[in-house]
Amino acid sequence: MSPTTKRGAALGSLLLVSLCVGAASAFDSRLDIHWDLWKKTHGKHYPNEEEDVHRRDLWERNLMLITMHNLEYSMGLHTYDLSMNHMGDLTQVEILQQFASLRPPTNLKREPSLFVGASGSNVPDEMDWRQKNCVTSVKMQGSCGSCWAFSAVGALEGQLCRKMGKPVDLSPQNLVDCSSKYGNHGCNGGFMHQAFQYVIDNQGIDSDAGYPYVGVTQNCHYRSEYRAANCSQYSFLPEGDENALKEAIATIGPISVAIDATRPRFAFYRSGVYDDSSCSQNVNHGVLAVGYGTLNGQDYWLVKNSWGTSFGEQGYIRMTRNKNDQCGIARYGCYPIM
């Protein structure tokens, strides 16, 4: 390396250090210990000081969003509050790429719905399938965009529980690895009904114990000896019909649904009823509707997420119900039939 090149590299390194020091000096020093505690709590490790500074900046911005929202919540301006979680050092684009990569098919053809609703008098005002022991524990999809697989597995688990009388953990990894020819893309997104079609044609899906989750797309290694469930067909609910979704949850079980999860506050939801008028009908995240009810006069859907238990109410979120299908939750309701 020539002397000129060496001087250029040294100046570049010095400039980088200066930028990092300048950015770090702009941080709130009162938060230093909290930043370190947060990193330790969530196992965060960055390759260099520059990345640490970048992530600290995002973390403080998200912390300000949470703090200001909760101040407004304390004044009665919101129906839900927020908290810092494992996504605090990410941008909204990164959250979308890593955690909400659902891909609704552009050529989706809905067959006539097989769902036959019950009369209103037969549908309870509240439902929570967790109380019937038909919802398995909350999982963590990690940075793999496999929300669609966890949603589909949750609906299959619900039907299997109603049939067998006990919960069984099925394998989202089986769907991630093996359903690509049905239009799914492993960790790069997919859709629930395509997962159901794979299970139908494959004549089964493995248990989670037999085909454990690793959070990356692998070669398919389904083994029939680990098969734990099957389904014969699937059906969509009437599009955008919240009453049909309510009846289906009450009479069928947990339902696979798709939502818009890209609003800035969604990722940091902690409790209450999530009500965001900016939420769109452009769905991008697969979740599982396991119940519904009313809290402080506000109707809600009880939704199981796949972002771990540090999200929301131990992995769940209550999303507003009967508000013009907010977040598109009733657009793609779908369930398997065993």
Secondary structure by P-SEA (a helix, b strand, c coil): ccaaaaaaaaaaaaaaaaaaaaaaaaccccaaaaaaaaaaaaccccccaaaaaaaaaaaaaaaaaaaaaaaaaaaccccbbbbbcccccccaaaaaaccccccccccccccccccccccccccccccccccccccccccccccccaaaaaaaaaaaaaaaaaaccbbbbbbaaaaacccccccccccccccaaaaaaaaaaacccccccccccccccccccccccccccccccccccccccaaaaaaaaacccbbbbbbbccccccccccccccccccccccccbbbbbccccccccbbbbbcccccccccccccccccccccccccccccccccccc
